[in-house]
Amino acid sequence: MIIHKKGSLFDAPKYSVLIHAVNAQGVWASGIAKEFKARFPKSFEEYAEHCIRPTEALGLGLILPEENDYNVGVLFTSLHYGILKDPKDVILQHTKDALDTFFQGKTAWSRPLHSNKFNSGLFGVPWEETEAILKEILEKKKYTGDWTIWEP
């Protein structure tokens, strides 16, 4: 079930997975990614290691090792960022692939899942289109837990 809450994603309960969409360039320099980098520097380093081969990272969904009582979840949805970000349809395809791989391991089933309206900020994808893919994958994977979406 998808739950919508007002507030900061970083208000999620400890021992949750905090999920956001990322580029494959190893850069968390603006938007919510910048806040993730400040709060979870080891997670940033782990993420950046996956960006050594950027095209291989696209479409991956990973849960990084625990840091500061949380796990960071990353969805590689765009090769680049800023004006070079991928077109919307490409981001949505990578989102589908990333969510699919995110649920391949059992870790995603063991902790509460929380995210912002990923892709809708600096990647510029309308949230409704990303949310439709999220709902599709949750149903496909028969995920019975909650996924909480935080918005300011």
C-alpha positions in Angstrom: 0.0 0.0 0.0 1.2 3.5 -0.8 0.8 6.0 2.0 1.2 9.8 1.5 2.6 11.9 4.3 3.4 15.6 4.7 6.9 16.4 6.0 10.5 15.6 5.4 11.6 12.2 4.2 14.2 12.4 6.9 11.4 12.3 9.5 10.9 8.6 8.6 11.3 6.2 11.6 14.8 4.9 12.3 15.7 1.5 10.7 13.7 2.4 7.5 15.0 2.5 3.9 15.1 6.0 2.6 14.8 5.8 -1.2 15.6 8.3 -3.9 16.3 8.4 -7.6 19.9 9.0 -8.7 22.0 9.7 -11.7 24.8 7.3 -12.8 27.5 9.9 -12.7 28.4 9.6 -9.0 27.1 13.1 -8.2 24.8 14.1 -5.4 25.2 17.9 -5.7 21.7 19.4 -5.6 18.1 18.8 -4.5 17.4 16.0 -2.0 20.6 14.2 -3.2 22.7 16.9 -1.7 20.9 16.3 1.7 21.5 12.6 1.4 25.2 13.1 0.8 25.5 15.3 3.9 23.6 12.9 6.1 25.0 9.6 4.7 28.5 10.1 3.4 29.4 6.4 3.5 26.3 5.6 1.4 27.3 8.3 -1.1 30.7 6.6 -1.4 29.1 3.2 -1.9 26.7 4.7 -4.6 29.6 6.4 -6.4 31.4 3.0 -6.7 28.5 1.8 -8.8 29.0 4.8 -11.1 32.4 3.6 -12.3 30.6 2.1 -15.3 27.6 4.4 -15.6 25.7 2.6 -18.3 25.8 -0.6 -16.2 24.3 1.2 -13.2 21.3 2.3 -15.1 18.1 0.5 -14.1 19.6 -0.8 -10.8 17.8 -0.5 -7.6 20.0 -1.0 -4.5 19.8 -0.9 -0.8 23.0 0.3 0.6 24.5 -0.8 4.0 23.1 0.7 7.1 24.4 4.1 8.1 23.1 6.3 11.0 20.3 3.9 11.8 18.9 3.9 8.2 19.5 2.3 4.9 19.7 4.4 1.8 17.9 3.0 -1.3 19.0 4.3 -4.7 17.2 3.9 -8.0 19.4 4.7 -11.0 16.9 6.4 -13.3 19.0 8.8 -15.4 22.5 8.5 -16.9 23.2 12.2 -16.4 21.7 15.1 -14.4 20.9 18.8 -15.0 20.4 19.8 -18.6 21.9 16.5 -19.7 19.4 14.4 -17.8 17.7 11.6 -19.8 14.3 12.3 -21.5 11.2 11.5 -19.5 10.4 8.3 -21.3 13.9 7.0 -20.7 13.8 7.9 -17.0 10.5 6.1 -16.7 11.9 2.9 -18.3 15.0 3.0 -16.0 12.6 3.6 -13.1 10.7 0.4 -13.9 13.9 -1.6 -14.3 15.3 -0.1 -11.0 12.2 -0.9 -9.0 12.2 -4.4 -10.4 15.8 -5.0 -9.4 15.2 -3.3 -6.0 12.7 -6.0 -5.1 14.9 -8.9 -6.3 16.7 -9.2 -3.0 15.0 -10.0 0.3 16.4 -6.8 2.0 13.6 -4.7 0.5 11.0 -6.8 2.3 12.5 -6.5 5.7 12.4 -2.8 6.5 9.8 0.0 6.1 10.2 1.8 2.7 10.1 5.6 2.5 10.7 7.9 -0.4 10.2 11.4 -1.7 8.3 11.8 -5.0 11.3 10.6 -6.8 12.0 11.7 -10.3 9.6 14.6 -9.9 12.2 17.2 -8.7 15.2 17.9 -10.7 14.6 15.0 -13.2 11.3 16.8 -14.1 9.0 13.7 -14.4 5.4 14.2 -13.4 4.9 12.2 -10.1 1.7 10.6 -11.4 3.7 8.8 -14.1 6.4 7.5 -11.7 3.7 6.5 -9.1 1.9 4.4 -11.7 5.1 2.5 -12.3 5.7 2.1 -8.6 2.1 0.7 -8.1 2.6 -1.7 -11.1 5.9 -3.1 -9.6 4.5 -3.4 -6.1 1.6 -5.4 -7.5 3.9 -7.5 -9.8 6.2 -8.3 -6.9 3.2 -9.0 -4.5 4.7 -6.6 -2.0 2.4 -6.5 1.0 4.2 -3.9 3.1 3.8 -0.1 3.0 5.7 2.4 0.9 5.4 5.9 2.4 5.8 8.9 0.1 6.9 12.1 1.8 6.2 15.5 0.5 7.0 18.9 2.1 
